[in-house]
Amino acid sequence: MRKLSVLIILVIIFPMLFGCYDKVEIDKRAFVSTIGLDTFEFIDKKEELKNINPDAPFAMKQLEKIKLTLGFPNISETGEKESGDAPNNTMVAEAPSFEDAIIKIGNKSSRTVTFGTGKLMVISEDFFRYPDTLKEVLDNIRRSPNINRVMYVIICEGQAEDILKFMPPMENNVENYLLGLMENAGVNSYIKPVRLNDMLSLMSKECDIAIPKVSIKKESNEVVLKGASIVKDFSIAGSLSEIESSDIELLRGNLKGGKKIIYMEGHPVDYYITEVTRKLKVKEDEGKLNFQVLLQLDGELQGYIPDKKALDNADIEEIQNHFDNSLAKEGRMVLEGVQSQYGADLLELKEYLKGYHPFIWNDVKDNWSDTFKNSKIEVYVKTNIRRIGVGY
């Protein structure tokens, strides 16, 4: 009897595994791969928006302040491509809100728009000039269960629509091109890719974040990474170069696979970092907070003075000391710039205080911005050379 019951259950479940849960066939779907967010003309007319009577009719015609661009592969051409990557189609809609823009695009399309396959979100720099509108859009995205939370997020100079319509020289579609750029930068630890869920989480906690930035070089017709934008309070506070972005990731303890260089006797010495261990300490000194960032690096040498036949322990210790001093100075300089110029807490020291020093946090939380700007951040580095390469 028990076996018969199990068999009946399996017979009932088995057909359901091959069904279409929402009765929409795959060839009737538009699988969104990229999302572009731009501002539209009415976004500057804030005072006029306030003067609109809540009882006024046809309000949707008056509030088109954002432009949404969706990119999705042309599935009908997938089979003709050896790589399997179909070229992108795009659809654009101007609307008062993110949800309304989605509805407008859905009305233009003969297929059901599906967001679960999204790979990349591109937000224009101009959007961050309007933090209230950005908050509205991000809140809509946060509440939407259909949008893929692990897609990457980048900021672009100019229009996001132009980025999504760009035809890269080595790929059939722009998202694969940009994802490849970011993944390569991530492997080399120059720029850390940011996922949508991480951005939503950090910004909801009012944390500062560095998001990769791209732009179109018209003279060479290519999209290039240009470091990262520092986002603070839903606005762009400043920017980081690729080297500065790499240093921030090192100070956060996230740098894996990065390379640092010093010069000895006129020759570059390359140190490839394989592992980073970070510890944070804090103490109060004369009414100010004194943070200490303690880094321990493991790695290997990939280059040294050509006429040096062998390295003894004294040579290795000397090189380690030079890297200790160079990286500590570099880290302090980058932090001082970010701290004094932008007031951006990219090391998430606020979260560190909340989690590990709640009594200190209770004392400073009401005036954290000024406390952070006036705090002292010291960097100490201990470099370990584990391998010196085949040539040594």
C-alpha positions in Angstrom: 0.0 0.0 0.0 2.9 2.3 0.9 4.6 1.7 -2.4 1.4 2.3 -4.3 1.0 5.7 -2.5 4.5 6.7 -3.4 4.0 5.6 -7.0 0.8 7.7 -7.3 2.5 10.8 -5.8 5.4 10.4 -8.3 2.9 10.0 -11.2 1.2 13.3 -10.2 4.5 15.2 -9.6 6.4 14.0 -12.7 4.3 15.9 -15.3 4.5 19.1 -13.3 8.3 19.1 -13.7 7.9 19.7 -17.4 5.1 22.2 -17.2 5.2 25.9 -17.6 4.5 27.4 -14.2 2.9 30.6 -15.5 1.7 29.2 -18.8 4.1 31.4 -20.9 6.2 29.5 -23.4 9.9 30.2 -23.6 9.6 31.5 -27.1 7.1 34.1 -25.9 9.5 35.6 -23.3 11.9 38.5 -23.6 14.8 37.6 -21.2 16.2 40.9 -19.9 20.0 40.8 -19.7 20.8 44.5 -19.1 19.0 47.3 -17.4 19.9 51.0 -18.0 18.7 53.9 -15.8 18.8 57.5 -17.1 17.1 60.7 -16.0 14.5 62.3 -18.3 13.5 65.9 -18.9 10.9 66.4 -16.2 13.3 65.4 -13.4 14.5 69.0 -13.0 11.1 70.4 -12.5 10.8 69.6 -8.8 8.8 72.7 -7.9 6.3 72.1 -10.6 5.8 68.6 -9.4 5.0 69.9 -5.9 2.4 72.2 -7.4 0.5 69.5 -9.1 -2.8 68.9 -7.3 -3.3 65.4 -6.0 -6.7 65.4 -7.6 -5.4 66.5 -11.0 -6.3 64.1 -13.9 -3.8 62.6 -16.3 -0.9 62.9 -13.9 1.1 60.2 -15.7 1.5 62.4 -18.7 3.2 65.1 -16.5 5.7 63.1 -14.5 8.1 61.4 -17.0 11.3 61.8 -15.0 13.2 58.6 -15.6 14.2 56.7 -18.7 14.5 52.9 -18.6 16.4 50.9 -21.2 16.1 47.1 -21.3 18.4 45.0 -23.3 17.6 41.4 -24.2 19.1 38.9 -26.6 17.5 38.2 -29.9 16.9 34.5 -29.3 15.9 33.8 -32.9 19.5 34.5 -33.9 21.2 32.4 -31.3 21.4 29.2 -33.4 23.2 31.0 -36.2 26.1 32.1 -34.0 29.0 29.8 -33.2 29.5 31.3 -29.8 25.9 31.0 -28.9 25.7 34.6 -27.8 22.9 36.5 -29.6 23.1 40.2 -30.4 21.1 42.5 -28.2 17.8 44.3 -28.8 16.8 47.2 -26.7 13.5 48.8 -25.7 13.2 52.3 -24.1 10.4 53.9 -22.0 10.1 57.2 -20.2 7.9 57.2 -17.1 7.3 58.7 -13.7 8.5 55.6 -11.9 10.4 52.4 -12.4 7.4 50.2 -12.3 5.5 52.3 -14.7 8.4 52.2 -17.1 8.3 48.4 -17.0 4.6 48.4 -17.8 5.2 50.7 -20.7 7.9 48.5 -22.1 5.7 45.5 -21.6 3.0 47.2 -23.7 5.5 47.8 -26.5 6.6 44.2 -26.6 4.9 41.2 -28.1 6.7 39.0 -25.4 6.4 38.7 -21.7 9.3 40.6 -20.1 11.3 38.4 -17.7 13.9 39.9 -15.3 15.3 36.8 -13.6 18.1 36.5 -16.1 19.5 40.0 -15.7 23.3 40.2 -15.7 24.1 43.9 -15.6 22.6 47.2 -14.4 24.0 50.5 -15.8 23.2 53.7 -13.9 24.1 57.1 -15.4 26.2 59.5 -13.3 23.4 62.1 -13.8 21.0 59.9 -11.9 23.0 60.4 -8.7 22.3 64.2 -8.9 18.8 63.4 -7.8 19.1 61.2 -4.7 15.3 61.3 -4.0 14.5 59.8 -7.4 17.3 57.3 -7.0 15.9 56.2 -3.6 12.5 55.7 -5.2 13.9 53.6 -8.0 16.1 51.5 -5.7 13.1 51.0 -3.4 11.0 49.7 -6.3 13.9 47.3 -7.3 14.3 46.2 -3.7 10.6 45.3 -3.5 10.5 43.5 -6.8 11.0 39.7 -6.3 11.5 39.1 -10.0 14.8 41.1 -10.5 18.0 39.1 -10.3 19.8 40.4 -7.2 23.2 39.0 -8.2 23.5 41.0 -11.4 26.5 43.4 -11.5 26.1 47.2 -11.2 28.2 49.9 -12.9 28.0 53.7 -13.2 28.5 55.3 -16.6 29.5 58.7 -17.9 26.9 60.0 -20.3 23.7 58.0 -21.1 23.2 54.4 -19.9 21.1 54.0 -23.1 24.2 54.6 -25.2 26.1 52.0 -23.2 23.4 49.3 -23.8 23.2 50.1 -27.5 27.0 50.0 -27.9 28.3 47.3 -30.2 31.7 46.0 -28.8 34.4 44.9 -31.2 35.0 41.4 -29.7 31.5 40.3 -28.5 28.0 40.0 -29.9 26.5 41.9 -27.0 27.6 44.6 -24.6 26.8 42.8 -21.4 29.3 40.0 -22.1 31.9 42.6 -23.0 31.4 44.6 -19.8 31.2 41.5 -17.7 34.4 40.3 -19.2 36.1 43.7 -18.4 35.0 43.6 -14.8 35.9 40.0 -14.3 39.3 40.5 -15.6 39.7 43.6 -13.5 38.5 41.6 -10.5 41.0 38.8 -11.1 43.8 41.4 -11.3 42.2 43.1 -8.3 42.2 46.6 -9.8 38.4 47.0 -9.5 36.1 45.0 -7.4 32.8 44.2 -9.1 29.7 45.2 -7.2 26.5 43.1 -7.2 23.0 44.6 -7.0 22.2 43.0 -3.6 25.4 44.3 -2.1 24.6 47.8 -3.3 21.1 47.7 -2.0 22.2 46.3 1.4 25.0 48.9 1.9 23.0 51.9 0.8 20.0 50.9 2.9 22.4 51.0 5.9 23.6 54.4 4.8 27.1 53.0 4.1 29.4 54.5 1.5 30.3 52.3 -1.5 32.7 52.4 -4.5 31.0 51.3 -7.7 32.9 50.6 -11.0 32.6 53.3 -13.6 32.7 53.0 -17.4 32.7 55.4 -20.3 32.7 55.3 -24.1 35.9 56.5 -25.8 34.6 57.9 -29.1 38.0 58.2 -30.7 38.7 54.5 -30.4 35.0 53.3 -30.3 35.3 51.3 -27.1 33.9 51.1 -23.6 36.6 51.4 -20.9 36.7 51.0 -17.1 37.6 54.3 -15.4 38.1 53.3 -11.8 35.2 53.6 -9.4 32.7 56.3 -8.3 32.3 56.9 -4.5 28.6 56.9 -3.6 27.7 58.6 -0.4 24.1 59.4 0.7 22.8 58.3 -2.7 25.0 60.9 -4.5 28.4 60.7 -6.1 31.0 62.2 -3.7 34.1 61.6 -5.8 36.0 59.0 -7.8 38.9 56.6 -7.4 41.5 55.7 -10.0 42.2 52.0 -10.7 45.3 52.1 -8.3 43.3 53.8 -5.6 40.5 51.3 -5.9 43.0 48.5 -5.6 44.4 50.0 -2.5 41.0 50.4 -0.9 40.3 46.7 -1.6 43.6 45.8 0.0 42.7 47.9 3.1 39.4 46.1 3.2 41.2 42.8 3.2 39.5 41.7 -0.1 42.5 41.9 -2.4 43.2 38.5 -3.9 45.6 38.1 -6.8 46.7 41.7 -7.0 50.2 42.9 -7.8 52.3 45.7 -6.2 55.6 47.1 -7.4 58.6 48.8 -5.9 61.8 49.9 -7.5 65.3 48.8 -6.3 68.4 50.0 -8.0 66.3 51.2 -10.9 64.6 47.9 -11.5 60.9 47.0 -10.8 60.3 44.3 -8.2 56.8 42.7 -8.6 55.1 41.3 -5.6 52.0 39.1 -6.4 49.6 39.0 -3.4 48.0 35.6 -2.8 46.4 36.2 0.6 45.5 39.1 2.8 44.6 39.0 6.5 43.2 42.2 8.0 42.6 43.2 11.6 41.0 46.4 12.8 41.6 48.1 16.2 40.2 51.3 17.7 40.9 53.4 20.7 39.8 56.8 22.0 42.6 59.4 22.2 41.9 62.9 23.4 38.3 62.8 22.3 39.1 61.4 18.9 39.0 57.9 17.5 42.2 56.3 16.5 41.8 53.4 14.0 44.5 50.9 13.2 44.4 48.8 10.0 46.7 45.9 10.4 47.5 44.0 7.2 49.4 40.8 6.8 50.2 39.8 3.2 51.4 36.5 1.7 52.7 36.4 -1.8 55.6 35.8 -4.2 58.2 37.7 -6.1 57.8 37.8 -9.9 60.8 40.0 -10.7 64.0 41.3 -9.3 67.3 42.9 -10.3 68.5 41.0 -13.5 72.2 40.6 -12.4 71.3 39.3 -9.0 72.0 35.6 -9.1 70.5 34.6 -5.8 68.5 36.0 -2.8 69.6 35.3 0.7 67.5 35.8 3.8 68.9 39.4 4.3 67.9 40.3 0.7 64.3 38.9 1.2 64.0 40.7 4.5 65.1 44.0 2.9 62.6 43.6 0.1 59.8 42.8 2.6 60.6 45.9 4.6 60.5 48.1 1.5 57.1 46.7 0.6 55.9 47.2 4.2 56.8 50.9 4.1 55.7 51.5 0.6 52.2 49.9 1.0 51.6 51.5 4.4 52.4 55.0 3.0 50.3 54.4 -0.1 47.4 53.2 2.0 47.5 56.1 4.3 47.7 58.6 1.4 44.6 57.1 -0.3 42.6 57.0 3.0 43.5 60.6 3.8 42.2 61.7 0.5 39.0 59.7 0.7 38.5 60.8 4.3 39.3 64.5 4.1 38.0 65.2 0.5 34.9 63.1 0.4 34.2 62.0 4.0 33.6 58.5 2.7 33.9 55.5 5.0 34.9 52.9 2.4 36.4 50.6 5.0 33.0 50.3 6.7 34.4 51.5 10.1 30.9 52.4 11.1 29.8 48.8 10.8 32.9 47.7 12.7 32.1 50.0 15.6 28.4 48.8 15.6 29.5 45.2 15.7 32.5 45.1 18.0 32.5 48.4 20.0 28.8 49.2 20.7 29.6 51.5 23.6 31.9 53.7 21.5 29.3 53.7 18.7 26.6 54.9 21.1 28.8 57.8 21.9 29.5 58.9 18.3 26.5 57.7 16.3 24.7 61.1 16.5 27.7 62.9 15.0 29.3 60.1 13.0 30.1 62.2 10.0 32.3 64.7 11.9 33.7 62.1 14.1 34.9 60.1 11.1 36.4 63.1 9.4 38.4 64.0 12.5 39.5 60.4 13.4 43.0 59.1 12.7 43.5 56.0 10.6 46.9 54.4 10.8 48.0 51.6 8.4 50.5 48.9 9.3 51.7 46.3 6.8 53.6 43.1 7.3 54.7 41.5 4.0 55.7 37.8 3.7 57.5 36.5 0.6 56.6 32.9 0.4 58.1 32.2 -3.0 60.7 33.9 -5.1 60.0 32.3 -8.4 61.8 29.7 -10.6 64.6 32.1 -11.6 65.9 32.4 -8.1 
